Amino acid sequence: MNRAVTNLFADQVIPRIRVVRAVFAEGRRVWEGPALRDKAHVQLAVRDVALVGALTLIEAPENEAF
């Protein structure tokens, strides 16, 4: 669904968009005050692959979980 909405917006509203960034505030609140959540994340939709200079996979240490 995220991809479909992003593509629909980028194609029909502003077709020159090359990258889209979206914040997703998911999960439970980590503490009171700032709205920081335990599963919050940012997604990038790169629509123009010419912008990608290199790809690197960063693996989490075995004792840590995301």
N, CA, C and O atoms as a Maestro MAE file, in Angstrom:
{
 s_m_m2io_version
 :::
 2.0.0
}

f_m_ct {
 s_m_title
 :::
 protein
 m_atom[264] {
  # First column is atom index #
  i_m_mmod_type
  r_m_x_coord
  r_m_y_coord
  r_m_z_coord
  i_m_residue_number
  s_m_chain_name
  s_m_pdb_residue_name
  s_m_pdb_atom_name
  i_m_atomic_number
  :::
  1 25 0.812 -1.191 0.000 1 A "MET " " N  " 7
  2 3 0.000 0.000 0.000 1 A "MET " " CA " 6
  3 2 0.861 1.263 0.000 1 A "MET " " C  " 6
  4 15 0.560 2.206 -0.731 1 A "MET " " O  " 8
  5 25 1.925 1.299 0.804 2 A "ASN " " N  " 7
  6 3 2.786 2.485 0.847 2 A "ASN " " CA " 6
  7 2 3.327 2.813 -0.537 2 A "ASN " " C  " 6
  8 15 3.328 3.971 -0.953 2 A "ASN " " O  " 8
  9 25 3.786 1.787 -1.247 3 A "ARG " " N  " 7
  10 3 4.350 1.999 -2.579 3 A "ARG " " CA " 6
  11 2 3.289 2.508 -3.554 3 A "ARG " " C  " 6
  12 15 3.557 3.407 -4.351 3 A "ARG " " O  " 8
  13 25 2.100 1.943 -3.491 4 A "ALA " " N  " 7
  14 3 1.030 2.357 -4.397 4 A "ALA " " CA " 6
  15 2 0.663 3.822 -4.169 4 A "ALA " " C  " 6
  16 15 0.482 4.570 -5.130 4 A "ALA " " O  " 8
  17 25 0.554 4.232 -2.921 5 A "VAL " " N  " 7
  18 3 0.203 5.619 -2.607 5 A "VAL " " CA " 6
  19 2 1.329 6.552 -3.048 5 A "VAL " " C  " 6
  20 15 1.069 7.603 -3.634 5 A "VAL " " O  " 8
  21 25 2.563 6.179 -2.773 6 A "THR " " N  " 7
  22 3 3.715 6.996 -3.170 6 A "THR " " CA " 6
  23 2 3.749 7.170 -4.680 6 A "THR " " C  " 6
  24 15 3.901 8.287 -5.174 6 A "THR " " O  " 8
  25 25 3.609 6.075 -5.416 7 A "ASN " " N  " 7
  26 3 3.655 6.156 -6.873 7 A "ASN " " CA " 6
  27 2 2.497 6.973 -7.432 7 A "ASN " " C  " 6
  28 15 2.691 7.765 -8.355 7 A "ASN " " O  " 8
  29 25 1.308 6.793 -6.892 8 A "LEU " " N  " 7
  30 3 0.152 7.556 -7.355 8 A "LEU " " CA " 6
  31 2 0.391 9.056 -7.153 8 A "LEU " " C  " 6
  32 15 0.156 9.853 -8.061 8 A "LEU " " O  " 8
  33 25 0.852 9.430 -5.977 9 A "PHE " " N  " 7
  34 3 1.122 10.839 -5.685 9 A "PHE " " CA " 6
  35 2 2.220 11.380 -6.595 9 A "PHE " " C  " 6
  36 15 2.065 12.441 -7.200 9 A "PHE " " O  " 8
  37 25 3.326 10.651 -6.690 10 A "ALA " " N  " 7
  38 3 4.473 11.132 -7.454 10 A "ALA " " CA " 6
  39 2 4.172 11.192 -8.948 10 A "ALA " " C  " 6
  40 15 4.651 12.098 -9.630 10 A "ALA " " O  " 8
  41 25 3.402 10.264 -9.465 11 A "ASP " " N  " 7
  42 3 3.097 10.253 -10.894 11 A "ASP " " CA " 6
  43 2 2.066 11.303 -11.282 11 A "ASP " " C  " 6
  44 15 2.183 11.925 -12.338 11 A "ASP " " O  " 8
  45 25 1.067 11.505 -10.446 12 A "GLN " " N  " 7
  46 3 -0.045 12.372 -10.828 12 A "GLN " " CA " 6
  47 2 0.056 13.787 -10.275 12 A "GLN " " C  " 6
  48 15 -0.407 14.729 -10.918 12 A "GLN " " O  " 8
  49 25 0.633 13.953 -9.130 13 A "VAL " " N  " 7
  50 3 0.651 15.274 -8.508 13 A "VAL " " CA " 6
  51 2 1.924 16.036 -8.873 13 A "VAL " " C  " 6
  52 15 1.862 17.163 -9.365 13 A "VAL " " O  " 8
  53 25 3.059 15.425 -8.633 14 A "ILE " " N  " 7
  54 3 4.344 16.077 -8.930 14 A "ILE " " CA " 6
  55 2 5.242 15.056 -9.636 14 A "ILE " " C  " 6
  56 15 6.048 14.396 -8.980 14 A "ILE " " O  " 8
  57 25 5.119 14.916 -10.943 15 A "PRO " " N  " 7
  58 3 5.835 13.853 -11.654 15 A "PRO " " CA " 6
  59 2 7.357 13.975 -11.659 15 A "PRO " " C  " 6
  60 15 8.034 13.007 -12.005 15 A "PRO " " O  " 8
  61 25 7.911 15.106 -11.294 16 A "ARG " " N  " 7
  62 3 9.373 15.242 -11.308 16 A "ARG " " CA " 6
  63 2 10.028 14.787 -10.001 16 A "ARG " " C  " 6
  64 15 11.240 14.941 -9.850 16 A "ARG " " O  " 8
  65 25 9.281 14.241 -9.070 17 A "ILE " " N  " 7
  66 3 9.837 13.763 -7.801 17 A "ILE " " CA " 6
  67 2 10.819 12.627 -8.071 17 A "ILE " " C  " 6
  68 15 10.505 11.686 -8.800 17 A "ILE " " O  " 8
  69 25 12.004 12.720 -7.480 18 A "ARG " " N  " 7
  70 3 13.033 11.699 -7.691 18 A "ARG " " CA " 6
  71 2 13.194 10.790 -6.475 18 A "ARG " " C  " 6
  72 15 13.535 9.616 -6.616 18 A "ARG " " O  " 8
  73 25 12.949 11.332 -5.277 19 A "VAL " " N  " 7
  74 3 13.047 10.558 -4.036 19 A "VAL " " CA " 6
  75 2 11.922 11.012 -3.107 19 A "VAL " " C  " 6
  76 15 11.617 12.200 -3.012 19 A "VAL " " O  " 8
  77 25 11.314 10.040 -2.427 20 A "VAL " " N  " 7
  78 3 10.275 10.347 -1.455 20 A "VAL " " CA " 6
  79 2 10.714 9.793 -0.108 20 A "VAL " " C  " 6
  80 15 11.163 8.651 -0.016 20 A "VAL " " O  " 8
  81 25 10.584 10.605 0.938 21 A "ARG " " N  " 7
  82 3 10.905 10.163 2.296 21 A "ARG " " CA " 6
  83 2 9.631 10.241 3.126 21 A "ARG " " C  " 6
  84 15 8.909 11.237 3.079 21 A "ARG " " O  " 8
  85 25 9.360 9.188 3.885 22 A "ALA " " N  " 7
  86 3 8.168 9.173 4.734 22 A "ALA " " CA " 6
  87 2 8.526 8.612 6.104 22 A "ALA " " C  " 6
  88 15 9.325 7.683 6.219 22 A "ALA " " O  " 8
  89 25 7.921 9.190 7.140 23 A "VAL " " N  " 7
  90 3 8.131 8.752 8.520 23 A "VAL " " CA " 6
  91 2 6.914 7.947 8.963 23 A "VAL " " C  " 6
  92 15 5.774 8.360 8.749 23 A "VAL " " O  " 8
  93 25 7.164 6.802 9.579 24 A "PHE " " N  " 7
  94 3 6.098 5.941 10.078 24 A "PHE " " CA " 6
  95 2 6.266 5.786 11.579 24 A "PHE " " C  " 6
  96 15 7.253 5.214 12.040 24 A "PHE " " O  " 8
  97 25 5.315 6.288 12.338 25 A "ALA " " N  " 7
  98 3 5.352 6.213 13.806 25 A "ALA " " CA " 6
  99 2 4.525 5.005 14.221 25 A "ALA " " C  " 6
  100 15 3.316 5.108 14.434 25 A "ALA " " O  " 8
  101 25 5.183 3.872 14.333 26 A "GLU " " N  " 7
  102 3 4.499 2.624 14.664 26 A "GLU " " CA " 6
  103 2 4.976 2.101 16.006 26 A "GLU " " C  " 6
  104 15 6.049 2.468 16.484 26 A "GLU " " O  " 8
  105 25 4.176 1.248 16.600 27 A "GLY " " N  " 7
  106 3 4.552 0.608 17.853 27 A "GLY " " CA " 6
  107 2 4.085 1.399 19.066 27 A "GLY " " C  " 6
  108 15 3.310 2.350 18.964 27 A "GLY " " O  " 8
  109 25 4.585 0.969 20.210 28 A "ARG " " N  " 7
  110 3 4.172 1.607 21.462 28 A "ARG " " CA " 6
  111 2 5.134 2.744 21.796 28 A "ARG " " C  " 6
  112 15 6.287 2.751 21.363 28 A "ARG " " O  " 8
  113 25 4.636 3.702 22.572 29 A "ARG " " N  " 7
  114 3 5.475 4.823 22.997 29 A "ARG " " CA " 6
  115 2 6.595 4.313 23.890 29 A "ARG " " C  " 6
  116 15 6.369 3.479 24.768 29 A "ARG " " O  " 8
  117 25 7.794 4.813 23.665 30 A "VAL " " N  " 7
  118 3 8.949 4.400 24.455 30 A "VAL " " CA " 6
  119 2 8.924 5.071 25.831 30 A "VAL " " C  " 6
  120 15 9.255 4.436 26.832 30 A "VAL " " O  " 8
  121 25 8.542 6.328 25.889 31 A "TRP " " N  " 7
  122 3 8.359 7.028 27.156 31 A "TRP " " CA " 6
  123 2 7.400 8.186 26.931 31 A "TRP " " C  " 6
  124 15 7.099 8.545 25.793 31 A "TRP " " O  " 8
  125 25 6.929 8.760 28.014 32 A "GLU " " N  " 7
  126 3 6.043 9.916 27.913 32 A "GLU " " CA " 6
  127 2 6.859 11.123 27.456 32 A "GLU " " C  " 6
  128 15 8.073 11.172 27.655 32 A "GLU " " O  " 8
  129 25 6.209 12.058 26.865 33 A "GLY " " N  " 7
  130 3 6.907 13.229 26.343 33 A "GLY " " CA " 6
  131 2 6.976 13.133 24.835 33 A "GLY " " C  " 6
  132 15 5.940 13.096 24.171 33 A "GLY " " O  " 8
  133 25 8.189 13.092 24.277 34 A "PRO " " N  " 7
  134 3 8.310 13.008 22.823 34 A "PRO " " CA " 6
  135 2 7.599 11.755 22.291 34 A "PRO " " C  " 6
  136 15 7.575 10.712 22.945 34 A "PRO " " O  " 8
  137 25 7.043 11.880 21.137 35 A "ALA " " N  " 7
  138 3 6.288 10.763 20.552 35 A "ALA " " CA " 6
  139 2 7.228 9.759 19.888 35 A "ALA " " C  " 6
  140 15 7.048 9.427 18.716 35 A "ALA " " O  " 8
  141 25 8.210 9.281 20.613 36 A "LEU " " N  " 7
  142 3 9.144 8.287 20.105 36 A "LEU " " CA " 6
  143 2 8.549 6.905 20.330 36 A "LEU " " C  " 6
  144 15 8.150 6.567 21.445 36 A "LEU " " O  " 8
  145 25 8.492 6.114 19.274 37 A "ARG " " N  " 7
  146 3 7.882 4.789 19.358 37 A "ARG " " CA " 6
  147 2 8.915 3.715 19.059 37 A "ARG " " C  " 6
  148 15 9.901 3.964 18.366 37 A "ARG " " O  " 8
  149 25 8.683 2.517 19.586 38 A "ASP " " N  " 7
  150 3 9.690 1.463 19.481 38 A "ASP " " CA " 6
  151 2 9.832 0.880 18.074 38 A "ASP " " C  " 6
  152 15 10.826 0.208 17.798 38 A "ASP " " O  " 8
  153 25 8.889 1.111 17.195 39 A "LYS " " N  " 7
  154 3 9.003 0.597 15.823 39 A "LYS " " CA " 6
  155 2 8.937 1.714 14.788 39 A "LYS " " C  " 6
  156 15 8.648 1.468 13.617 39 A "LYS " " O  " 8
  157 25 9.206 2.944 15.227 40 A "ALA " " N  " 7
  158 3 9.207 4.080 14.300 40 A "ALA " " CA " 6
  159 2 10.352 3.910 13.302 40 A "ALA " " C  " 6
  160 15 11.430 3.428 13.652 40 A "ALA " " O  " 8
  161 25 10.102 4.310 12.066 41 A "HIS " " N  " 7
  162 3 11.135 4.187 11.045 41 A "HIS " " CA " 6
  163 2 10.872 5.163 9.909 41 A "HIS " " C  " 6
  164 15 9.796 5.751 9.801 41 A "HIS " " O  " 8
  165 25 11.878 5.317 9.074 42 A "VAL " " N  " 7
  166 3 11.798 6.175 7.896 42 A "VAL " " CA " 6
  167 2 11.985 5.289 6.671 42 A "VAL " " C  " 6
  168 15 12.853 4.416 6.652 42 A "VAL " " O  " 8
  169 25 11.172 5.517 5.657 43 A "GLN " " N  " 7
  170 3 11.324 4.788 4.396 43 A "GLN " " CA " 6
  171 2 11.668 5.779 3.294 43 A "GLN " " C  " 6
  172 15 11.127 6.883 3.237 43 A "GLN " " O  " 8
  173 25 12.576 5.363 2.422 44 A "LEU " " N  " 7
  174 3 12.928 6.136 1.243 44 A "LEU " " CA " 6
  175 2 12.457 5.381 0.015 44 A "LEU " " C  " 6
  176 15 12.674 4.175 -0.103 44 A "LEU " " O  " 8
  177 25 11.820 6.083 -0.887 45 A "ALA " " N  " 7
  178 3 11.436 5.500 -2.174 45 A "ALA " " CA " 6
  179 2 12.241 6.231 -3.235 45 A "ALA " " C  " 6
  180 15 11.932 7.369 -3.588 45 A "ALA " " O  " 8
  181 25 13.272 5.573 -3.741 46 A "VAL " " N  " 7
  182 3 14.123 6.174 -4.766 46 A "VAL " " CA " 6
  183 2 13.495 5.863 -6.114 46 A "VAL " " C  " 6
  184 15 13.480 4.712 -6.551 46 A "VAL " " O  " 8
  185 25 12.983 6.885 -6.765 47 A "ARG " " N  " 7
  186 3 12.298 6.709 -8.046 47 A "ARG " " CA " 6
  187 2 13.253 6.896 -9.211 47 A "ARG " " C  " 6
  188 15 12.951 6.474 -10.328 47 A "ARG " " O  " 8
  189 25 14.395 7.519 -8.974 48 A "ASP " " N  " 7
  190 3 15.403 7.729 -10.016 48 A "ASP " " CA " 6
  191 2 16.678 7.027 -9.570 48 A "ASP " " C  " 6
  192 15 17.429 7.556 -8.751 48 A "ASP " " O  " 8
  193 25 16.921 5.840 -10.105 49 A "VAL " " N  " 7
  194 3 18.065 5.036 -9.657 49 A "VAL " " CA " 6
  195 2 19.405 5.688 -9.964 49 A "VAL " " C  " 6
  196 15 20.429 5.261 -9.431 49 A "VAL " " O  " 8
  197 25 19.423 6.696 -10.800 50 A "ALA " " N  " 7
  198 3 20.669 7.416 -11.083 50 A "ALA " " CA " 6
  199 2 21.182 8.137 -9.832 50 A "ALA " " C  " 6
  200 15 22.352 8.514 -9.774 50 A "ALA " " O  " 8
  201 25 20.334 8.328 -8.853 51 A "LEU " " N  " 7
  202 3 20.737 9.000 -7.612 51 A "LEU " " CA " 6
  203 2 21.501 8.080 -6.666 51 A "LEU " " C  " 6
  204 15 22.136 8.560 -5.727 51 A "LEU " " O  " 8
  205 25 21.453 6.781 -6.892 52 A "VAL " " N  " 7
  206 3 22.102 5.819 -6.004 52 A "VAL " " CA " 6
  207 2 23.563 5.677 -6.414 52 A "VAL " " C  " 6
  208 15 23.876 5.251 -7.525 52 A "VAL " " O  " 8
  209 25 24.450 6.046 -5.490 53 A "GLY " " N  " 7
  210 3 25.878 5.955 -5.776 53 A "GLY " " CA " 6
  211 2 26.451 4.601 -5.398 53 A "GLY " " C  " 6
  212 15 27.324 4.083 -6.096 53 A "GLY " " O  " 8
  213 25 25.975 4.022 -4.306 54 A "ALA " " N  " 7
  214 3 26.474 2.727 -3.837 54 A "ALA " " CA " 6
  215 2 25.461 2.145 -2.864 54 A "ALA " " C  " 6
  216 15 24.687 2.870 -2.240 54 A "ALA " " O  " 8
  217 25 25.482 0.848 -2.749 55 A "LEU " " N  " 7
  218 3 24.632 0.148 -1.795 55 A "LEU " " CA " 6
  219 2 25.510 -0.611 -0.825 55 A "LEU " " C  " 6
  220 15 26.462 -1.277 -1.232 55 A "LEU " " O  " 8
  221 25 25.194 -0.516 0.461 56 A "THR " " N  " 7
  222 3 25.939 -1.225 1.485 56 A "THR " " CA " 6
  223 2 24.954 -1.845 2.468 56 A "THR " " C  " 6
  224 15 24.063 -1.165 2.975 56 A "THR " " O  " 8
  225 25 25.118 -3.129 2.732 57 A "LEU " " N  " 7
  226 3 24.280 -3.818 3.707 57 A "LEU " " CA " 6
  227 2 24.977 -3.761 5.056 57 A "LEU " " C  " 6
  228 15 26.117 -4.206 5.192 57 A "LEU " " O  " 8
  229 25 24.304 -3.223 6.037 58 A "ILE " " N  " 7
  230 3 24.851 -3.144 7.395 58 A "ILE " " CA " 6
  231 2 24.061 -4.113 8.246 58 A "ILE " " C  " 6
  232 15 22.859 -3.938 8.444 58 A "ILE " " O  " 8
  233 25 24.726 -5.127 8.745 59 A "GLU " " N  " 7
  234 3 24.055 -6.150 9.545 59 A "GLU " " CA " 6
  235 2 24.148 -5.818 11.029 59 A "GLU " " C  " 6
  236 15 25.157 -5.292 11.501 59 A "GLU " " O  " 8
  237 25 23.089 -6.130 11.746 60 A "ALA " " N  " 7
  238 3 23.063 -5.922 13.189 60 A "ALA " " CA " 6
  239 2 23.909 -7.009 13.859 60 A "ALA " " C  " 6
  240 15 23.960 -8.140 13.375 60 A "ALA " " O  " 8
  241 25 24.569 -6.674 14.963 61 A "PRO " " N  " 7
  242 3 25.278 -7.715 15.720 61 A "PRO " " CA " 6
  243 2 24.294 -8.802 16.151 61 A "PRO " " C  " 6
  244 15 23.103 -8.537 16.312 61 A "PRO " " O  " 8
  245 25 24.789 -10.013 16.336 62 A "GLU " " N  " 7
  246 3 23.932 -11.147 16.650 62 A "GLU " " CA " 6
  247 2 23.141 -10.966 17.942 62 A "GLU " " C  " 6
  248 15 22.035 -11.494 18.062 62 A "GLU " " O  " 8
  249 25 23.681 -10.238 18.898 63 A "ASN " " N  " 7
  250 3 23.005 -10.084 20.189 63 A "ASN " " CA " 6
  251 2 22.020 -8.918 20.213 63 A "ASN " " C  " 6
  252 15 21.417 -8.648 21.252 63 A "ASN " " O  " 8
  253 25 21.847 -8.229 19.102 64 A "GLU " " N  " 7
  254 3 20.910 -7.103 19.040 64 A "GLU " " CA " 6
  255 2 19.781 -7.422 18.080 64 A "GLU " " C  " 6
  256 15 19.990 -8.061 17.049 64 A "GLU " " O  " 8
  257 25 18.607 -6.981 18.416 65 A "ALA " " N  " 7
  258 3 17.451 -7.168 17.539 65 A "ALA " " CA " 6
  259 2 16.864 -5.810 17.217 65 A "ALA " " C  " 6
  260 15 16.916 -4.887 18.030 65 A "ALA " " O  " 8
  261 25 16.317 -5.700 16.050 66 A "PHE " " N  " 7
  262 3 15.659 -4.447 15.648 66 A "PHE " " CA " 6
  263 2 14.224 -4.511 16.036 66 A "PHE " " C  " 6
  264 15 13.477 -3.563 15.795 66 A "PHE " " O  " 8
  :::
 }
 m_bond[263] {
  # First column is bond index #
  i_m_from
  i_m_to
  i_m_order
  :::
  1 1 2 1
  2 2 3 1
  3 3 4 2
  4 3 5 1
  5 5 6 1
  6 6 7 1
  7 7 8 2
  8 7 9 1
  9 9 10 1
  10 10 11 1
  11 11 12 2
  12 11 13 1
  13 13 14 1
  14 14 15 1
  15 15 16 2
  16 15 17 1
  17 17 18 1
  18 18 19 1
  19 19 20 2
  20 19 21 1
  21 21 22 1
  22 22 23 1
  23 23 24 2
  24 23 25 1
  25 25 26 1
  26 26 27 1
  27 27 28 2
  28 27 29 1
  29 29 30 1
  30 30 31 1
  31 31 32 2
  32 31 33 1
  33 33 34 1
  34 34 35 1
  35 35 36 2
  36 35 37 1
  37 37 38 1
  38 38 39 1
  39 39 40 2
  40 39 41 1
  41 41 42 1
  42 42 43 1
  43 43 44 2
  44 43 45 1
  45 45 46 1
  46 46 47 1
  47 47 48 2
  48 47 49 1
  49 49 50 1
  50 50 51 1
  51 51 52 2
  52 51 53 1
  53 53 54 1
  54 54 55 1
  55 55 56 2
  56 55 57 1
  57 57 58 1
  58 58 59 1
  59 59 60 2
  60 59 61 1
  61 61 62 1
  62 62 63 1
  63 63 64 2
  64 63 65 1
  65 65 66 1
  66 66 67 1
  67 67 68 2
  68 67 69 1
  69 69 70 1
  70 70 71 1
  71 71 72 2
  72 71 73 1
  73 73 74 1
  74 74 75 1
  75 75 76 2
  76 75 77 1
  77 77 78 1
  78 78 79 1
  79 79 80 2
  80 79 81 1
  81 81 82 1
  82 82 83 1
  83 83 84 2
  84 83 85 1
  85 85 86 1
  86 86 87 1
  87 87 88 2
  88 87 89 1
  89 89 90 1
  90 90 91 1
  91 91 92 2
  92 91 93 1
  93 93 94 1
  94 94 95 1
  95 95 96 2
  96 95 97 1
  97 97 98 1
  98 98 99 1
  99 99 100 2
  100 99 101 1
  101 101 102 1
  102 102 103 1
  103 103 104 2
  104 103 105 1
  105 105 106 1
  106 106 107 1
  107 107 108 2
  108 107 109 1
  109 109 110 1
  110 110 111 1
  111 111 112 2
  112 111 113 1
  113 113 114 1
  114 114 115 1
  115 115 116 2
  116 115 117 1
  117 117 118 1
  118 118 119 1
  119 119 120 2
  120 119 121 1
  121 121 122 1
  122 122 123 1
  123 123 124 2
  124 123 125 1
  125 125 126 1
  126 126 127 1
  127 127 128 2
  128 127 129 1
  129 129 130 1
  130 130 131 1
  131 131 132 2
  132 131 133 1
  133 133 134 1
  134 134 135 1
  135 135 136 2
  136 135 137 1
  137 137 138 1
  138 138 139 1
  139 139 140 2
  140 139 141 1
  141 141 142 1
  142 142 143 1
  143 143 144 2
  144 143 145 1
  145 145 146 1
  146 146 147 1
  147 147 148 2
  148 147 149 1
  149 149 150 1
  150 150 151 1
  151 151 152 2
  152 151 153 1
  153 153 154 1
  154 154 155 1
  155 155 156 2
  156 155 157 1
  157 157 158 1
  158 158 159 1
  159 159 160 2
  160 159 161 1
  161 161 162 1
  162 162 163 1
  163 163 164 2
  164 163 165 1
  165 165 166 1
  166 166 167 1
  167 167 168 2
  168 167 169 1
  169 169 170 1
  170 170 171 1
  171 171 172 2
  172 171 173 1
  173 173 174 1
  174 174 175 1
  175 175 176 2
  176 175 177 1
  177 177 178 1
  178 178 179 1
  179 179 180 2
  180 179 181 1
  181 181 182 1
  182 182 183 1
  183 183 184 2
  184 183 185 1
  185 185 186 1
  186 186 187 1
  187 187 188 2
  188 187 189 1
  189 189 190 1
  190 190 191 1
  191 191 192 2
  192 191 193 1
  193 193 194 1
  194 194 195 1
  195 195 196 2
  196 195 197 1
  197 197 198 1
  198 198 199 1
  199 199 200 2
  200 199 201 1
  201 201 202 1
  202 202 203 1
  203 203 204 2
  204 203 205 1
  205 205 206 1
  206 206 207 1
  207 207 208 2
  208 207 209 1
  209 209 210 1
  210 210 211 1
  211 211 212 2
  212 211 213 1
  213 213 214 1
  214 214 215 1
  215 215 216 2
  216 215 217 1
  217 217 218 1
  218 218 219 1
  219 219 220 2
  220 219 221 1
  221 221 222 1
  222 222 223 1
  223 223 224 2
  224 223 225 1
  225 225 226 1
  226 226 227 1
  227 227 228 2
  228 227 229 1
  229 229 230 1
  230 230 231 1
  231 231 232 2
  232 231 233 1
  233 233 234 1
  234 234 235 1
  235 235 236 2
  236 235 237 1
  237 237 238 1
  238 238 239 1
  239 239 240 2
  240 239 241 1
  241 241 242 1
  242 242 243 1
  243 243 244 2
  244 243 245 1
  245 245 246 1
  246 246 247 1
  247 247 248 2
  248 247 249 1
  249 249 250 1
  250 250 251 1
  251 251 252 2
  252 251 253 1
  253 253 254 1
  254 254 255 1
  255 255 256 2
  256 255 257 1
  257 257 258 1
  258 258 259 1
  259 259 260 2
  260 259 261 1
  261 261 262 1
  262 262 263 1
  263 263 264 2
  :::
 }
}
